[in-house]
Structure formats: structure tokens, C-alpha cells
Amino acid sequence: MPATPEDEVPTGAGEAAGGLVGAVVGEDGLLAGLRLDARAMRFASEDLADHIVSAVRAAQQDRLQRVGEPATSPEEGVDLEEFTRRLDGMEAQAAHDFARLTASLDETLRRLDER
């Protein structure tokens, strides 16, 4: 039996920097995937971080629109402790991923300098 829109897992996708940075969030609203075009590595680290945040936010907003939730304000009865915990977890994961990316870029630049 073919999948119907009701059967689809509510995920979201977003892009930034003219499509050089892409993000996908899962049904839980957390980051599920990040795509960086090789040309995105030319951005300064702060600019790249801003583009990543923009892509993730766009993906989160896309997901919210797909499930029919308002993207601009929380509804009454939102568990702020749970929301804060999840947000802190996303921030920690993003910082960890960005640190790994930066270390990889630094290592690549070091190897290029040695040539």
C-alpha cells in the first residue's frame, strides 16, 4: 500500500548560503543531518557557523509547518524544562560537531602547508 501524507514521518529540510549548507531535522525536531558543499569550506569559521545555524533553523521551521505547529510562538502548556533540556542538548551537539569540523579543517590546512 502506498504511503500517504499521514504516514510520513514529519521531518524538515533547510538550506543556507545559496544551497551550500543544508540541514535535515528528524521527527523529534533535532538535527538529523548536515550537508556542507566543499565550497562552503571557503567561508570564515564564524560565517560558516552562522550559515549552519540558518540552515538548521530553516529545517526546524519546515518541520513545524509540516506538522501544523506554529513556528513563531510556543503553545500554552509547553514544558519549558524539557524544551530547555532539548535546546541545551542541541547546542552541545552542534558545538561538538563544529569543533570536529574545525579540527578537520585545521588538519587539512596543516597538511597543505607541509607540501
C-alpha positions in Angstrom: 0.0 0.0 0.0 1.5 3.4 -0.9 2.4 5.8 1.8 0.0 8.6 2.5 0.9 12.1 3.8 -0.4 10.9 7.2 2.1 8.0 7.2 5.1 10.3 6.5 7.4 11.0 9.4 7.4 14.8 10.0 10.9 15.8 9.1 12.2 19.2 7.8 14.8 20.4 5.5 16.5 23.8 5.1 19.3 25.4 3.3 21.6 28.5 3.6 24.4 30.2 1.7 22.7 29.6 -1.6 22.3 25.9 -1.0 26.0 25.3 0.0 24.8 24.4 3.5 21.8 22.0 4.1 20.2 20.6 7.2 17.6 17.9 8.0 15.8 17.6 11.2 14.1 14.4 12.3 10.6 13.9 13.6 11.8 14.9 17.1 12.9 18.3 15.7 16.6 17.5 16.4 19.3 17.8 13.8 19.4 14.5 11.8 21.8 15.5 9.0 24.1 18.3 7.9 25.4 18.7 4.3 28.3 21.1 3.5 29.3 21.6 0.0 33.1 21.7 -0.4 32.8 25.4 -1.5 31.3 26.2 2.0 34.7 25.5 3.5 35.9 28.8 2.0 33.8 30.7 4.5 35.4 32.1 7.6 34.6 29.9 10.6 32.1 32.4 12.1 30.3 32.8 8.8 30.1 29.1 8.3 28.7 28.7 11.8 26.0 31.3 11.0 25.1 29.5 7.8 24.8 26.2 9.6 22.5 27.8 12.2 20.4 29.4 9.5 20.0 26.0 7.7 19.1 24.2 10.9 16.5 26.9 11.8 15.1 26.7 8.3 14.8 22.9 8.6 13.1 23.2 12.0 10.6 25.8 10.7 9.9 23.5 7.7 9.2 20.6 10.1 6.9 22.7 12.2 5.0 23.8 9.1 4.6 20.2 8.0 3.1 19.1 11.3 0.9 22.2 11.5 2.6 23.7 14.6 3.1 27.5 14.8 6.7 28.3 14.0 6.8 31.6 15.8 5.5 31.1 19.4 5.1 28.2 21.7 1.6 27.0 22.7 0.2 27.1 26.2 1.3 24.2 28.3 4.8 23.7 26.8 7.1 22.0 29.3 9.8 24.7 29.5 12.2 22.4 31.4 12.0 19.8 28.6 12.3 22.4 25.9 15.4 23.9 27.7 17.0 20.5 28.1 16.5 19.6 24.4 17.8 23.0 23.3 20.9 22.6 25.5 21.4 19.1 24.0 21.2 20.5 20.5 23.6 23.3 21.4 26.1 20.9 22.8 25.8 18.6 19.8 26.2 21.5 17.4 29.3 22.7 19.3 30.8 19.2 19.3 30.1 18.8 15.6 31.6 22.3 14.8 34.7 21.5 16.9 35.2 18.3 14.9 34.7 20.1 11.6 37.2 22.9 12.7 39.8 20.3 13.8 39.4 18.5 10.4 39.8 21.8 8.5 42.9 22.7 10.6 44.4 19.3 9.9 43.8 19.7 6.2 45.3 23.1 6.1 48.3 21.9 8.1 48.9 19.1 5.6 48.5 21.5 2.7 51.1 23.9 4.3 53.6 21.0 4.6 53.5 20.4 0.8 
